[in-house]
Amino acid sequence: MTCFPFSFGRKVPSVARHNPDIDEELSGIQNVRIFTYKELRVASDNFSQANKIGQGGFGSVYKGLLKDGKLAAIKVLSAESTQGVKEFMTEINVISEIEHENLVKLYGCCVEGNNRILVYNYLENNSLSQTLLGSGHSSNIFFDWKTRSRICIGIARGLSYLHEEVRPHIVHRDIKASNILLDKNLTPKISDFGLAKLIPSYMTHVSTRVAGTIGYLAPEYALRGHLTRKADIYSFGVLLVEIVSGRCHTNTLLPIGEQFILETTWELYQRRELVALVDASLEGHFDAEEACKFLKVGLLCTQDTSKLRPPMSSVVKMLTGEMDIDESKITKPGLISDFMDLKIRGDKKDGDIETKGSSSYNASSASDSQGNTMSFAASTSTTTTFTRKYDQSL
Ligand SMILES: Nc1ncnc2c1ncn2[C@@H]1O[C@H](COP(=O)(O)OP(=O)(O)OP(=O)(O)O)[C@@H](O)[C@H]1O
């Protein structure tokens, strides 16, 4: 099993070997390690079920032991999400140059035949959605307040780096708990950045992947497909509230009006009772002032008007105490329930929501080429489907 840097003249994947156009494109690519399919197959024990650690919208993820002794997460992109070698390698080259303590490191990739495989640094403690927010708290990790605070600040730093330091800036598009992985020290690492661009554009209409997960979606992105860094900041705000409260953004078992965590946060903020939202499992062992400050930052990040959301570098400063929060800027957040007129119903008709008794849902949206149809389609783990036409005037 050999790992070698990708550069023109060295061994290249068979699909690219005799195509001069692709060779030319790849000649500028220096930093990407190319793995052969065979070595990833060996590393993952033939992509065995025992090594399968996850299934996402892009495809399956396997744990693997590389020849150099490093553990890797091997993400095999599904056939629909593959594209030409040239486009794929161009994006991979961008991603592989990005290094930050709070971003998952891409080791390299494999582009043999129709295979498109990404190889990442393996992170021992799974994702925030499976640990902190997992149903019945499926992990043994106890997230004390200090750990939560460190996680929030780490994610903010990683996103600030993508938004403000990487050139050209990267909009993540899918900030959510399942895209925050934890290493052995519980340092948070944002995963899947840059991946949305790997999806061919014709898939954006039907894909459940590219447009984020409902509940984290900024209103302007959900309704008009208007994607800027401010949409990521909105999603980060939702995630911040989730981490402080230990609750998923949506809980359809709660009465209408309390199902979306932002609604509750806003209600409690108005009543000056934000502290009631802090995770009860902390049993009072937390810095109340800091926790409430984090929730207020969450509200600022989720303001309906995107201009009112602070840039991520300011968010980092507010969370670390280097900058004060201007409370006069906190108004009602953009609430998904306001524009979707969500109703939870047992029967299923077109335009209705169908629930299957889950405490949360995980559907995604996309807009069509005219930008006037929004559909929320079920993804692999989805319990809710929703399709509606929306009014252009919204
Ligand atoms: N670098 C990694 N180290 C350890 N586990 C990982 C790594 N990357 C992914 N995983 C595991 O694989 C799962 C699936 O990851 P993936 O990013 O493909 O999908 P997702 O984020 O869960 O869902 P979606 O594709 O809808 O965003 C993760 O939840 C995590 O458990």
The ligand as a MOL file (V3000), in Angstrom:
LIG
                    3D

  0  0  0     0  0            999 V3000
M  V30 BEGIN CTAB
M  V30 COUNTS 31 33 0 0 0
M  V30 BEGIN ATOM
M  V30 1 N -13.4760 11.9070 10.1880 0
M  V30 2 C -14.3360 11.0970 10.8180 0
M  V30 3 N -13.9680 10.4210 11.9230 0
M  V30 4 C -14.8380 9.6160 12.5610 0
M  V30 5 N -16.1060 9.3920 12.1680 0
M  V30 6 C -16.5280 10.0270 11.0740 0
M  V30 7 C -15.6810 10.9100 10.3150 0
M  V30 8 N -16.3870 11.3950 9.2860 0
M  V30 9 C -17.6190 10.8560 9.3720 0
M  V30 10 N -17.7120 10.0290 10.4360 0
M  V30 11 C -18.8870 9.2450 10.8600 0
M  V30 12 O -19.6910 8.9960 9.7450 0
M  V30 13 C -20.9990 9.5620 9.9340 0
M  V30 14 C -21.5420 10.0160 8.6150 0
M  V30 15 O -20.8210 11.1500 8.1880 0
M  V30 16 P -21.2790 12.0330 6.9590 0
M  V30 17 O -20.5130 13.3160 7.0670 0
M  V30 18 O -21.1100 11.2620 5.7120 0
M  V30 19 O -22.7990 12.2120 7.1510 0
M  V30 20 P -23.6560 13.0810 8.1810 0
M  V30 21 O -22.9420 14.3780 8.4310 0
M  V30 22 O -23.9770 12.2420 9.3760 0
M  V30 23 O -24.9700 13.3010 7.3640 0
M  V30 24 P -25.1890 14.2220 6.0950 0
M  V30 25 O -24.4570 13.6080 4.9740 0
M  V30 26 O -26.6550 14.2200 5.9080 0
M  V30 27 O -24.6130 15.5540 6.4320 0
M  V30 28 C -20.7780 10.6680 10.9610 0
M  V30 29 O -21.9380 10.9620 11.6850 0
M  V30 30 C -19.7110 10.0540 11.8670 0
M  V30 31 O -20.3120 9.1750 12.7850 0
M  V30 END ATOM
M  V30 BEGIN BOND
M  V30 1 1 1 2
M  V30 2 1 2 3
M  V30 3 2 2 7
M  V30 4 2 3 4
M  V30 5 1 4 5
M  V30 6 2 5 6
M  V30 7 1 6 7
M  V30 8 1 6 10
M  V30 9 1 7 8
M  V30 10 2 8 9
M  V30 11 1 9 10
M  V30 12 1 10 11
M  V30 13 1 11 12
M  V30 14 1 11 30
M  V30 15 1 12 13
M  V30 16 1 13 14
M  V30 17 1 13 28
M  V30 18 1 14 15
M  V30 19 1 15 16
M  V30 20 2 16 17
M  V30 21 1 16 18
M  V30 22 1 16 19
M  V30 23 1 19 20
M  V30 24 2 20 21
M  V30 25 1 20 22
M  V30 26 1 20 23
M  V30 27 1 23 24
M  V30 28 2 24 25
M  V30 29 1 24 26
M  V30 30 1 24 27
M  V30 31 1 28 29
M  V30 32 1 28 30
M  V30 33 1 30 31
M  V30 END BOND
M  V30 END CTAB
M  END
